[in-house]
Amino acid sequence: MTASESYTEPTTGYWQDLTPEIPARFSATPPYRFGYPVALPCGRILVLPLRRLPDGDRAVASLIANQASNLVVGALADHMATQARALDAAIIVGLPTLGLAFAALVAERLGQSRYVPLGYSRKFWYDDALSEPVTSITSPEAGKKLRLDPNLLPLIEGRRVVLVDDAISTGATAIAAIRLLQTIGAEIAGMVVAMKQTNRWEASAAALPVRAVYGCPLFQRSDAGWMPLIETQPTIP
């Protein structure tokens, strides 16, 4: 891969379709250029764009749920609900920001009338005691806190909950959510995500049962494209 060939491209057309086969312009085997195809449990293929990390030599496969089509989000929510059902929780807790695109859909598929969203914005009636500091790979700024609206406290206090997010990468958001929910006596049954983005999160969240629809490794630059680092491939579900 030369300096001028990043083998990445704009994501405008990604996350919009599910196909029965891998589209002809994408490779089914490494090295990968531009897109990385993953198979959903139903057998359909979702092609994810490859995003080069700031170091320039590595890349990750990306999912931006609020840019995905309703078809894709709905299909992922179907599979996530299957995983969440096995965890047998009373209520879904959605993690910000992109996890909220799935949480309501997963709750609906489980026959739950509502879910509990966590957020980063502090409303004037919020209680700082119901917050936890958090950083993430995409939002590393200091001072950000994960927050629970105190009006929603009775919905999860002392109950068995499942966390829902779009992806797990470092595990930082999940760990912050666990700390927050445990302070109010919630029982964390586990976490369900659309994507396990590498297995980096296992170092900090190994005790948390995490189920996913699919998983993606970290990728390394090569002259011909992006090569998956096999040791970073997460287990599924």
N, C-alpha and C positions, 0 to 999 in steps of 0.2 A: 504494500500500500504506500504510494508516494505521498508527499506532504500535501499535494493538491487533491488527492483522492481520499476523502473521508469515508466513502461508502455510506453516507447518511443523506437524507433528503427531507424536504418539508413534509409534515405529517397530515396535510389536508385530506388526503384520501384514505388514511388509515382509520381503523376501529369502526368502519362503516358496514362491513359485510362479513358474513360467514359463508364459507365455500365448502363443497363436498371434497374438493381436492386442493392441493397446494397450487396457487396460481402460477402460470408458466414462467413469469419473470422472476420468481423467487426460488432459491435453492432449497432442496429438502435436506441437504447435508452441508457440513462446513467446507469451505469458509462461507459465511453469510454476508450478503451485500444488501444494504438498505433495510431489509425486513427479515424478521425471524418468525417462522410459522409454528404455532402451537396447536395441538389437537385438544379439543374439548371432550369431556366424557361422552357426549352424544356422537362423536366422530367428526363433527364439523371442524374446519380449520379457521383460526383467527390469526392474521398476520400482524405482528407488532413491529413498529418502527424501531430501529436501533439508534440510540442516542449516545453520542460520544461524550464521555465524562471530561471534566476540565483538564485532567492530566494529559489528554490527547491520545493515550495509548490503550485505553480501555473503554468499553461501552456497555450499556445495559439495554434490555428490551423494555419498552415503555407502554404504559396504559394510562390515558387521561380520560377518566370516565365521563366527565362532563362535556367532552368533545366527541364521545362515541355515539353511534346511532341508537335509537330506541331498541332496534332489533338485537344489537350486540349486548347492550346493558341488560335487557330482559332475559336473554339466554344465559348470561353469566349469573344473574340473580336466581334463575331456576336451579342452576347447579349449586350455587351457594346455599340456597334454602335446603337442598338435600343434605349438605354437610352440616348445616346448623340444626336440622331436625334430629340428627344423631346425638347432639350434645344436650338435648332435652332441657332447654332453658325457658324460664317464664317470660322473658322479655329481651328484645334486641336493643343493644346500645350501639349507636352509630358514631364512628370517629370522624373528625373533620380532616380535610375538607371533602375529599373525593369519596370517602366512605359513605357519606350521606346520600350519594347517588344510588347506593345499593341497599342501605339499611331499611328504608320504608318498603322496598319491593320484597326483600327477604322476609320482613315481618308479615307482610300481607300474604305471602305464600305459605307461611306457617299458621295462618289463621289468627294472627294477633292484630288487634284493631289499631295499635299504635306502636311507636318505638320511642326510645329516648335518645335525642341527639346531644353529643358533647360539642363544644365549640371553643374558639379562641377569643371571640369578641366579649368584652366585659360590659354588660348592661348595668345601669346604675343601681339596680336592686340586687345585684349578685353579691355573694358572700365569698371573700377571698379564701376562707377556710375550705371552700369547695373548689379548689384549683390545684394544679400541679404544674411545675415548670417542664417544658419539653422543647427539644430541638429535633430537627429531621434532616435527612440528606438533601432535601430540596428547599427547606426553609431553616437555615442554620442560625438565624438571628437570635441573640440573647434576649431574655425577658418575655418570651412568648409563654403563655400558660394555657393549659387545657382546663376548661371550665364546665361546671354543671349548673344549670339554672336551678336555684333552690326550690322553685315551685314544682320541679320534677322529682325531687328527692323521695316522696312517698311511693313513686312508681318502681324504684329499684332498691330502696332501703331494705336490707335483709333478704333480698330475692336472688334467685339464680339467673345470671345474665350471660349472654353471648355477645362478644365484641364483633362488630362488622366494619371492615375497611376495604379500600380498593386493593391495597397491596401491603406487604410487610417487607421492609428492607433492612434497616438497622435495628428495628424493634423499639426505638425510643418512644414513639407515640403509644404503642401498646403498653410498655412498662409504666408510663405516666398514667395511663387510664387505669391500670390495675391498682396503682398506689392510691389514686383518687377514689375508686369504687370500694376498695377495701376499708378505707377510713369510715365509710358509712355502712359497713357490714354486708355488702353485696358478695355473693358467691360467684366467682368467675368460672363458668363452665368451660370456656375456651374462646377461641377467636376463629372467624371465618373470613377469608379474603378471596378476591378473584385471583390474585397473583402472589406467589412467593418469589420475590425478586432477589435471587441468589440465596445462600444459606447464612449470610453474615449475621442475621438476627438471632441465630441459634445460640450465640455466645452469651447474649444478655437475657433471652427469653426462653431458654431451653425447657423450663418447667411449665410453660404455657402450652396447652394443646392447641395447635394451629392447623386448620384445614384449609386447603386451597383448591381452586378449579384447575390451575396449571402452575408450573414453575419454570423459571428461566435462570440460566447461569450468568456469570460475568463473562464478558468477551474481551479478547486481547487482539491488538492490531497484528496483522500480517500483511505481506505484500499483496495477497490475493483477496483480502477481506477480513472479516472478524471471525476469530476462532474461539469457540466456547472453552472456558476453563472448567473441565469436567469436575474438578474437586469442589466447585462452587455450586453445582447443580443441587437444588433442594429436592427432598422427597415429596411425593404427592400421594394422598391428599394432605 
